[in-house]
Amino acid sequence: MHVKDIQRTEFTAVNTGVDKSLYELFAYSKCQPGMVANCTTFSYGWLSLILELRRLQVVLPVEVPYCGDLGLELQLKMKQQDPLVRFYDVCELAANAAMGGPNGRKLFCVDLEHCHDKFRGFDIKVLAVVYSRFQEVMLLDADTLFFQSPMALWETDKYKSTGTLFFHDRISYELSYLAARSAVGWERLTPGRHRDGVLCGDALQHFPVQLNAAKGPDADVEPLYMNSDNILEWGGERRRLYRTAARPAELYPGSFTERKLLQTCPFDVTTMELAPLETMLLAQRLQFYNVVSGWINEDRGTWWYSFA
């Protein structure tokens, strides 16, 4: 269901603590879609991600929801660099949300401390979408590195026909499998290359359709992004990185759990070196990371509040 199709009556019983229903929050901005970058423990990731998006000519506004753990100084520094970035304490909003008015049943958490405990981490994404002012949201992890602009995703037939577009983040869920999983999918064990790696599985996502029809239906679609906490460690001669070619959905091997396999890349993968542009983007992300690291070192101790 598109947000614009939601009827006001569905949310009038929800009090957000700021004298607005969720519908009114949804309807606050109708003119354009926007990006939401989660503020997580990958501390500089979301900052360098915003710089990366601007270098890729993404000019949409960006929201950065946080959970009581981001200082005002860094917010002001980022807004000086990019006035299209909006920060908001999503946990403060969620702590005041109640059914049937301020004294009604709490919607997300019993108080602010409970919200901090519950939503500082992966689950902040739920609140990020609920309280975003955008009617069309592209939700981004801080550890995402784009190999090309994501703007074309808004124009895909899949998104236009359904109003949603999802990418697999995990294929198997058992903790025993996830514990054995490599940070980028598959560590090469070849002697002499023990620090090399291959992007595959959930660490690498290809564009969902072929953008260049001239290449033909069997051509490899371009990689869209990688998703890894280790994006700053890969690339260059010291630790080289390879990637897998895209495969049609009909070749999906099925459940890793049912096949009793680790979540790796065992199914006839085709590997290739990163293209020069992809290698350059890896190096560029490290440069952006160093830039924002410099901002933070200027005001160390004032930008990030402890989780304690």
C-alpha positions, 0 to 999 in steps of 0.5 A: 500500500502506498503511504498516500493511499492510507486513510486518516481514520487508520491513525487518529487514535495514535498520539505521538506526543507532538500533537500530530497523528501519524497520518499528519507526520506522513503527510508533512512533506508531499513534494518528493521522496527522500533518503533515510540513513540510520545513525548506528554504532558504525559511527562515521559510516552514515556521515561518509555515506551522505558525502558519497551520495552527494558525489553520486549526484543524489540531491534528495533530502536526507534524514538521520534518525538517532536514539538520544546518542548524537550530540548537537555539535556534529549535527551542526557540522553536518548541516553546515556542509549539507543543509538538506540533512535533517536530524531527529531523535526518533526515540524521543518521539517514540517514547511519547507515542500512545494509543488513545492520548497521552495517558493511553497504552504506550505504542513503542516503549514504556519510557525513554530509557526503554526506547534507548534499550530497545531501539539503539541498533537494528530496530531503529529502522522501524521508527525511522520509517514510521516517523520519516516525513517522506512519503517515499523512503529509501532506507539505507544502512550506514555501512552501504557503499554504492557502486552507482547512483541509487536514483534509478531505483525509483523508476523501475517497473517493480517499484512503480507497480507495487510502491516497494522494492526490497533487497535480500539482507539475509538468506539464512537466519540460524545463529550458528550459520551467521556466526560462521559467516564471513564479513563480506561473504566468502574469504578466499583460502588460496595460499598467498591470498589469504586476506583477499575476499569475494563479495557475494551473498548478502554482501553484494547486491546487483541492480534488479534490472538491466539498465542497458538494453544494448547489452542483451538479456544474458549480460551481467547486470551492474553491481549496485551496492555492497553492504559490510562493516569492513568496507574501509578495509577492502580494495588496493593491493594489500587486501584485494577484493573480487566480486561475483557475477549476477545470476538470474533469480531462477538459479537461486539455490534454495534455503541454506538451512534445508541444504545444511550449508553455511551462508557463503557462496558455494553455488557455481559462482563466477568471480571477477575483479572489480572494475576501475570505477568500482575500485575508485569508489572504494578508495573514495569512501575511505577518503570521505571517512577520513574527512568526517573523522577529522571533523570529529577529532576537532570536537572529540568528546562532544559529538557522540553520547555514550550508550551507557 
